Amino acid sequence: MKSTPLLSPIRTHRHTAAFTLIELLTVIAIIGVLASIIIPVIGRVRESAKSSRCTNNLRQIGLAIQTYSSEHKGSLPATGFFGVSSYYNRDARNFQNSLLTYLDLKPASTWSTAVDQSTYSPIFECPSYKGTTGGKGYVLHNANTTGDPAKDINDTTVQPWGFIQDAAGTNISPAPQKVANMPAKVWAIRDLDAGSLDGSHPGYQNHLYFDWHIGRVVVSN
């Protein structure tokens, strides 16, 4: 009697999928293209948000100046420094000190100029500012502004904010201008970046004008 041979077990072969070099390079190329598209978009979105906060800062400062002016016979607040820092102390020459009450900010308790001992407010600093901590994030228009001196309604060069000569604020000469004496087309405050005339934003500056509207001025960075 012949024996029937047993059937051999069926062998299954599992094929592990793997990327070929060409497929891998294709995926890397696609990722690179997507990154080149997405990263600049994210950067523009972030800058747009910072610019909006900058505009809001200027709007709040403008409202504070209007309120100050209405309580001081139409006069602008005085300053002894044309650069506006996010940090301030009790020195009367700090422009910020005239506006603290109207911005619900506390006055500084020290005369120290050290950043870690002064009072800080982000309202006085452009969010796109790239300078050092405690630097000047905004600048006041004045008679000495390079290439663009401040002028009144008679086209006369003036110091809109006057000039405080001493830290106690007892000697102010010249006196600040009246708001009514400054044309609406003349800017009052704009963003500044570490002393650069081009400002903090890429290709433009945010300006607060003397009629208290906000405008964007194109510049070449």
SULLINKA-V288687 format. One record per helix or strand. SS is the DSSP state (~ for helix, > for strand). FROM is the first residue (numbers start at 1). TO is the last residue. If there is no record, write none. Layout:
ss=<SS	SS>
from=<FROM	FROM>
to=<TO	TO>
This chain:
ss=<~	>	>	>	~	~	~	>	~	>	>	>	>	>	>	~	>	>	>	>	>	>>
from=<21	75	83	87	95	100	115	119	122	136	151	157	164	172	178	179	187	193	196	201	204	214>
to=<71	75	85	88	98	103	117	120	124	140	151	157	164	172	178	181	191	193	196	201	209	218>
